Amino acid sequence: MTLKRMDNVGIVVESLEAAISFFTELGLQLEGRATIEGEWAGRVTGLGPQHVEIAMLVTPDGHSRLELSRFLTPPVVADHRNAPVNALGYLRVMFAVDDIDETLARLRQRGAQLVGEVVQYEDTYRLCYIRGPEGLLIGLAEELRPGAAG
């Protein structure tokens, strides 16, 4: 048996509406929303009884998904949103974009803040980290054409 694919990355948020708005502005498409509850869900997560609102977003190529979750019960127990880049554990999602400057301009209108600066790695990529909705750390990468300046 071999790995088939990575199905999705999950992010827990306080405001599902704000996160959906931000990620659709980035270019993801809302695929669906649902409420997850019941005995089976608690058996999967180990949290016992739970009530969670989720939204599934898909990237334009249809290959990657982002699952946003808002826990109604049980309450959230930890907050890692403002962890620095060198914190242990899952930290950020990186998105490939066509134009990093244009993407930053649009996302800043939704409250995004640049963490450091936009940098160029050799003649391959322009990269940056931003803080998105609720302080979530998000990476942006613009692939450069060979010989492109930045």
Residue frames relative to the residue before (quaternion, step in Angstrom):
aa qw qx qy qz dx dy dz
M 1.0000 0.0000 0.0000 0.0000 0.00 0.00 0.00
T 0.1012 -0.7968 0.5944 0.0396 3.58 -0.87 0.95
L 0.6229 -0.5258 0.4297 0.3885 3.51 -1.27 0.40
K 0.3220 -0.7656 0.5274 0.1791 3.57 -0.86 0.93
R 0.7508 -0.2569 0.2139 0.5697 3.61 0.89 -0.92
M 0.4515 -0.5790 0.5642 0.3775 3.53 -1.33 0.03
D 0.3509 -0.7873 0.4694 0.1915 3.59 -0.54 1.13
N 0.7739 -0.2457 0.1707 0.5581 3.60 0.80 -0.94
V 0.3340 -0.6639 0.6198 0.2522 3.51 -1.42 0.15
G 0.2244 -0.7984 0.5479 0.1090 3.57 -0.87 0.93
I 0.0524 -0.7746 0.6303 0.0086 3.54 -1.06 0.85
V 0.2754 -0.7431 0.5893 0.1573 3.57 -0.89 0.98
V 0.0405 -0.8095 0.5847 -0.0334 3.57 -0.84 1.06
E 0.5011 -0.6208 0.5049 0.3294 3.55 -1.31 0.28
S 0.7908 0.1961 -0.0904 0.5728 3.57 0.97 -0.87
L 0.3034 -0.7707 0.5379 0.1570 3.54 -0.33 1.26
E 0.6469 0.5365 -0.3257 0.4332 3.60 0.95 -0.85
A 0.6741 0.4882 -0.3010 0.4655 3.60 0.88 -0.91
A 0.6661 0.4969 -0.3073 0.4636 3.59 0.95 -0.83
I 0.6285 0.5163 -0.3378 0.4737 3.60 0.98 -0.78
S 0.6490 0.5278 -0.3133 0.4495 3.58 0.91 -0.91
F 0.6689 0.5070 -0.2945 0.4570 3.57 0.92 -0.93
F 0.7345 0.4352 -0.2514 0.4561 3.57 0.74 -1.02
T 0.6151 0.4976 -0.3689 0.4878 3.62 1.11 -0.42
E 0.6029 0.5293 -0.3594 0.4767 3.60 1.11 -0.58
L 0.6233 0.5355 -0.3303 0.4644 3.58 1.09 -0.69
G 0.6356 -0.5495 0.3268 0.4328 3.59 1.11 -0.59
L 0.5117 0.6123 -0.4427 0.4090 3.58 1.24 0.02
Q 0.3104 -0.7398 0.5681 0.1834 3.56 -1.21 0.50
L 0.4625 -0.6642 0.5132 0.2853 3.54 -0.97 0.92
E 0.2208 -0.7971 0.5542 0.0941 3.56 -0.62 1.17
G 0.7696 -0.2617 0.1816 0.5533 3.58 1.08 -0.66
R 0.2324 -0.7351 0.6197 0.1472 3.50 -1.38 0.33
A 0.0384 0.7948 -0.6041 0.0428 3.55 -1.16 0.61
T 0.3269 -0.6722 0.6140 0.2535 3.50 -1.36 0.20
I 0.1685 -0.7805 0.5987 0.0624 3.53 -0.85 1.04
E 0.2692 0.7313 -0.5965 0.1924 3.54 -0.80 1.04
G 0.5179 0.6389 -0.4701 0.3203 3.50 -1.25 0.26
E 0.7109 -0.4894 0.3241 0.3874 3.48 -1.32 0.45
W 0.6362 0.5502 -0.3364 0.4236 3.60 0.97 -0.83
A 0.6458 0.5355 -0.3264 0.4355 3.60 0.97 -0.85
G 0.6624 0.5070 -0.3001 0.4627 3.57 0.96 -0.83
R 0.6226 0.5299 -0.3411 0.4639 3.57 1.10 -0.58
V 0.6410 0.5173 -0.3250 0.4646 3.59 1.06 -0.70
T 0.7820 0.3696 -0.1787 0.4689 3.59 0.76 -1.05
G 0.4046 -0.7136 0.4783 0.3135 3.58 1.16 -0.48
L 0.5431 0.6468 -0.3795 0.3777 3.59 1.28 0.18
G 0.4627 -0.6542 0.4720 0.3676 3.59 1.18 -0.18
P 0.8146 -0.2048 0.1489 0.5218 3.58 -1.17 -0.52
Q 0.0895 0.8017 -0.5842 0.0897 3.57 -0.85 0.95
H 0.1314 -0.7386 0.6571 0.0735 3.48 -1.33 0.49
V 0.0742 0.8196 -0.5509 0.1388 3.57 -0.35 1.30
E 0.2347 -0.7198 0.6333 0.1606 3.55 -1.03 0.85
I 0.0427 -0.8076 0.5880 0.0108 3.58 -0.88 0.93
A 0.1154 -0.7320 0.6640 0.0999 3.49 -1.37 0.42
M 0.1861 -0.7692 0.6031 0.0995 3.56 -0.93 0.93
L 0.0840 -0.7833 0.6158 0.0132 3.55 -0.84 1.08
V 0.2033 -0.7849 0.5780 0.0921 3.56 -1.09 0.72
T 0.4913 -0.6483 0.4969 0.3023 3.55 -1.13 0.71
P 0.6795 -0.5220 0.3233 0.4016 3.61 -1.15 0.51
D 0.6806 0.4840 -0.3048 0.4579 3.62 1.05 -0.62
G 0.4748 -0.7142 0.4040 0.3182 3.58 1.31 -0.14
H 0.6020 0.6131 -0.3415 0.3808 3.59 1.25 -0.02
S 0.7816 0.2729 -0.1449 0.5419 3.61 1.11 -0.50
R 0.1306 -0.7942 0.5912 0.0522 3.53 -1.11 0.73
L 0.2039 -0.7329 0.6393 0.1119 3.48 -1.30 0.61
E 0.1472 -0.7855 0.5974 0.0666 3.57 -0.74 1.08
L 0.1493 -0.7713 0.6162 0.0561 3.55 -0.68 1.16
S 0.0707 -0.8093 0.5831 -0.0023 3.57 -0.86 1.00
R 0.0975 -0.7509 0.6510 0.0531 3.53 -1.12 0.83
F 0.2335 -0.7968 0.5468 0.1076 3.56 -0.45 1.26
L 0.2214 -0.7469 0.6163 0.1152 3.53 -0.85 1.06
T 0.7462 -0.1138 0.0580 0.6533 3.57 1.11 -0.80
P 0.5353 -0.2469 -0.8043 0.0744 1.55 -1.84 1.64
P 0.6353 -0.5417 0.3705 0.4070 3.59 -1.19 0.36
V 0.6119 -0.5347 0.4400 0.3821 3.55 -1.29 0.50
V 0.2355 -0.8149 0.5193 0.1035 3.60 -0.92 0.88
A 0.7907 0.1442 -0.0854 0.5888 3.62 1.21 -0.28
D 0.1828 -0.7757 0.5979 0.0857 3.55 -1.24 0.50
H 0.0450 -0.8276 0.5587 -0.0310 3.56 -0.44 1.26
R 0.3639 0.7981 -0.4434 0.1846 3.57 1.28 0.02
N 0.7704 0.3454 -0.2044 0.4954 3.60 0.96 -0.65
A 0.3024 0.7580 -0.5159 0.2602 3.56 1.20 0.47
P 0.4810 -0.6606 0.4855 0.3106 3.58 -1.03 0.72
V 0.7198 -0.4718 0.3097 0.4042 3.55 -1.31 0.37
N 0.7330 0.4197 -0.2466 0.4752 3.62 1.05 -0.61
A 0.3763 0.7196 -0.4973 0.3052 3.63 1.17 0.43
L 0.5274 -0.6328 0.4666 0.3220 3.56 -1.14 0.64
G 0.7232 0.4382 -0.3239 0.4243 3.55 -1.17 0.57
Y 0.7156 -0.3887 0.3261 0.4802 3.54 -1.33 -0.12
L 0.1278 -0.8556 0.5014 0.0143 3.53 -0.78 0.96
R 0.8319 -0.0744 0.1212 0.5364 3.58 0.66 -1.03
V 0.3142 -0.6759 0.6267 0.2273 3.48 -1.42 0.22
M 0.2129 -0.7696 0.5908 0.1156 3.59 -0.96 0.88
F 0.1226 -0.7891 0.6004 0.0421 3.55 -0.91 1.00
A 0.3462 -0.6950 0.5904 0.2205 3.56 -1.07 0.80
V 0.0548 -0.8006 0.5966 -0.0107 3.57 -0.86 1.01
D 0.5714 -0.6019 0.4380 0.3455 3.56 -1.25 0.47
D 0.8036 0.0460 0.0529 0.5911 3.57 0.92 -0.99
I 0.3183 -0.7981 0.4818 0.1722 3.55 -0.22 1.29
D 0.6466 0.5260 -0.3290 0.4439 3.62 0.99 -0.75
E 0.6652 0.4899 -0.2949 0.4802 3.57 0.94 -0.89
T 0.6423 0.5214 -0.3159 0.4646 3.58 0.99 -0.84
L 0.6467 0.5131 -0.3153 0.4680 3.59 0.94 -0.86
A 0.6409 0.5285 -0.3301 0.4483 3.60 0.92 -0.86
R 0.6753 0.4840 -0.2955 0.4716 3.61 0.91 -0.88
L 0.7114 0.4665 -0.2699 0.4511 3.58 0.87 -0.94
R 0.5745 0.5697 -0.3820 0.4466 3.60 1.13 -0.50
Q 0.6166 0.5358 -0.3430 0.4637 3.59 1.11 -0.61
R 0.6886 0.4148 -0.2580 0.5360 3.59 1.29 -0.33
G 0.6826 -0.5346 0.2719 0.4175 3.58 1.24 0.41
A 0.4252 0.7059 -0.4763 0.3066 3.62 1.21 0.06
Q 0.1293 -0.7761 0.6143 0.0604 3.54 -1.13 0.76
L 0.4599 -0.6686 0.5167 0.2728 3.55 -0.96 0.92
V 0.3998 -0.7288 0.5047 0.2330 3.61 -0.84 0.98
G 0.7904 0.0748 -0.0148 0.6078 3.58 0.79 -1.00
E 0.6239 -0.4666 0.3684 0.5072 3.52 -0.20 -1.31
V 0.5446 -0.5583 0.4893 0.3902 3.56 -1.29 0.18
V 0.0327 -0.8106 0.5844 -0.0182 3.57 -0.71 1.07
Q 0.3432 -0.7108 0.5721 0.2227 3.52 -1.26 0.47
Y 0.2083 -0.7536 0.6142 0.1073 3.55 -0.93 0.97
E 0.8065 -0.1980 0.0562 0.5542 3.52 -0.40 1.35
D 0.6664 -0.4483 0.3333 0.4938 3.63 -0.84 -0.87
T 0.4893 0.7077 -0.3762 0.3439 3.54 1.27 0.51
Y 0.8321 -0.0167 0.0830 0.5481 3.59 0.74 -1.08
R 0.2001 -0.6539 0.6984 0.2112 3.47 -1.44 0.31
L 0.0682 -0.8294 0.5521 -0.0505 3.56 -0.80 1.09
C 0.1265 0.7677 -0.6277 0.0267 3.53 -1.27 0.46
Y 0.3025 -0.6799 0.6251 0.2355 3.50 -1.41 0.21
I 0.0757 -0.7670 0.6350 0.0534 3.53 -1.13 0.72
R 0.3448 -0.6460 0.6213 0.2787 3.50 -1.37 0.26
G 0.1972 -0.8044 0.5560 0.0699 3.54 -0.64 1.18
P 0.8185 -0.1740 0.1288 0.5322 3.57 -1.07 -0.66
E 0.8537 0.0860 -0.0993 0.5039 3.55 -1.01 0.90
G 0.6610 -0.5448 0.3019 0.4185 3.59 1.16 0.57
L 0.3551 0.7507 -0.4944 0.2567 3.61 1.22 0.22
L 0.3688 -0.7255 0.5409 0.2121 3.57 -0.97 0.89
I 0.0048 0.7960 -0.6000 0.0793 3.54 -0.72 1.17
G 0.2503 -0.7616 0.5809 0.1410 3.55 -0.98 0.87
L 0.1317 -0.7597 0.6316 0.0820 3.55 -1.16 0.69
A 0.0366 -0.7982 0.6012 -0.0135 3.56 -0.97 0.91
E 0.1133 -0.7696 0.6266 0.0477 3.55 -0.87 1.02
E 0.2946 -0.7530 0.5620 0.1742 3.57 -0.60 1.13
L 0.2773 -0.7817 0.5432 0.1304 3.55 -0.85 1.02
R 0.4870 -0.6012 0.5376 0.3352 3.49 -1.23 0.53
P 0.6073 -0.5514 0.4047 0.4042 3.61 -1.03 0.60
G 0.8194 0.2257 -0.1935 0.4901 3.55 -0.90 0.99
A 0.4603 0.6793 -0.4597 0.3397 3.60 1.25 0.07
A 0.3411 -0.7271 0.5584 0.2079 3.56 -1.06 0.75
G 0.0569 0.8032 -0.5920 0.0342 3.59 -1.15 0.46
